[in-house]
Every structure is written in C-alpha cells, then in structure tokens.
Amino acid sequence: MTEKTSGLVEALAGASSPSWARRVRAGRDLVPFAGDPEAAEALLGLLLDADDTAVVRRTAEALARVGTVTAVRLVARAAAGADENQADWLQTGVRDALAGGGGVPDVAAACGRLARDPDEAVRRGAAEVLEWAGGTRG
C-alpha cells in the first residue's frame, strides 16, 4: 500500500469515527482526495454531519480553502441538501476560509463554473455558496 493510499484509507476510517475531533481531522485529510468518489461521499457526509457543527464548519473551511471546482462542488452539493443549522455552519466555514487570507483561491470563480453544472442541486448550492463568498447571484 502506498503512502497516499494508506492516507486515504486512514482518513476514510476517521470520517465515521464517533470522535468529533477525529472526524474534523478526517475532513481536512480527505480534501486532497476530493476527486475520488469514495472520499467525495465521505466529505459530503462530514459536510452534513448531524452530530457536531465543528465537523461541518471545519470541513467546509478546508474545502473552500482549496477552492478548486471539485472541492467547491462538494460544498455546493451539501448546501443544496443542508438544513438551516447545517447551512449556517457551512456558510461560517466558507467565510472562515475566505477571511483567512494567505492566497485563498477564488471560490466565486469556482461557483461561476458550477452554475453550468448538469446537476440542478449543484447549481442551486453554488448560487448559495457564491452569496456566502460575497458574490452576487447570476
């Protein structure tokens, strides 16, 4: 097993941990694997974590900090399916990432690309994330 593969396996295991701190760590550790379908589903689960808002917030922050279309698409998918409380913490995570500075990629540009996504839920979620990022609805 390569180091990359073992990192993915360990992070996937952490995503289902009863420990909120381990789930937060798993969210950060899974971000580099966001394009992997299994990792993407685990990240989506963490973005909609029903047990701890810190998991939702920190996973959204980690994905927004990366700012790729793949990462922001997961936040948009979560936003489209989130309840009001989860949406508040997703928004907080996105804003935390953008407030952090340090060369944060353009989340608004990723949302612009997602506005043409074939999945209607992703388009709807991307419009919401764009608002959180300080953009405008298009």
N, C-alpha and C positions, 0 to 999 in steps of 0.2 A: 504494500500500500504506500503510495507516495505521500509526502508531507501535505500536499494540497488536499488529497482525498481524505486523509485522516483528519484534517482540519474541518472539512465539510461534515464528515460523519460525527465528529465530536460536537459541532455546532448544532446539527440536526437533533442530536440527543438532548442537548441543552434546551432546545426550543420547547420540549414537552416536560421539562423539569417542574416539580412542584415549587421550586425556589424562584421567587420573582427575580432575584439578583442574577441567577443563572440564566433565566430567560432574557433578561436585559443584555447580558454578555453574548448570548446566542444571537440576538438580533444584530448586534454590531458585527459579530464574527461571520454571519451569513451574508452580509451585504456584498462582499466580493463575488459571491456565488449567485447573485440575484437572477442571472440568466438561466440558471439550472432549474428545471421545473420543480424538483423536489424542494430545493431551497426557496424558490419563489412561493410555493404553497405554505411552507413553514413561516416565512416572513409575513405573508398575509395573515396567518393565524396570530402572529405576535402583534401585528398592527391592530387587530381586533380582539386582543386579549381581554377576556371578560373578568379576570381576577385582579388585575393590577394596572392602574393607569400609568405607572412608571414604565412598564413594558411598552405600552402603546406610544408614549411620548418619546422614549429614547430610540425605539426602532424607527419611528418616523424621522427623527432628527438624523440618525445615521444614514438613512436612505436619501434624505434631502441634502445632506452634506456632500454626498457623492454627486447628486444632481443629474445623473445620466437619464436618458429616456426610460431605460429598463427599470431603474430604481424609482423614478417618479411615477411610472406606470403602476407600480405596486401600491404606492401611497394613494394614487387616484382610485384604484380598484377598492382599496379599503374605505376611502372617503365615501364612495358610492354606496357601500353597504353598512356604514357605521351608524350606530345610534347616536343620539345627541351628545352623550357624555364622551363616547369614543371620538366623535368628530372634534370636540373641544380639545382633546389631548393630542389628536393628530395635528390639528392646527398649531397647538403650542409647540410640538416637536419641529414642525416645519419652520416656524418663526424662530425657534432656538437656533436652528442651523443657519438661517439667514442672518441672524443677529451676531453670530459668532465670528463673522468676517473670515479672514485668512484664505481668501480666494475661493469662496463657495461658488460652485458652478451656477449657471443661470437656470434656476428652476422654472422661471417663466418661459424660457425658450423651449424647455422640455414639454411644458404644458401646451405650448403652441403646436408642437408636433403631435401631441396626443389628442388635440382637438379633431384630428382626422383619423383617429383610431377606428377600426371597424367595430369595436365593442362599444355600444352605446353607454354602458355603465362607466367605462374608462373615460369616455368623452365628458360625461356629466361630472365625474370625480375630478378630472383635470381642470374643469372650469372652477370648481370649488378650491382646489389647491392653488390655482392661479390667483384667486381672490386673496387667499391667505398669504401668498408671496408678494402681495401689493400690486398685482397686475390688474387688468380690467377684463371683464368678460367680453369675448369677441363674438 
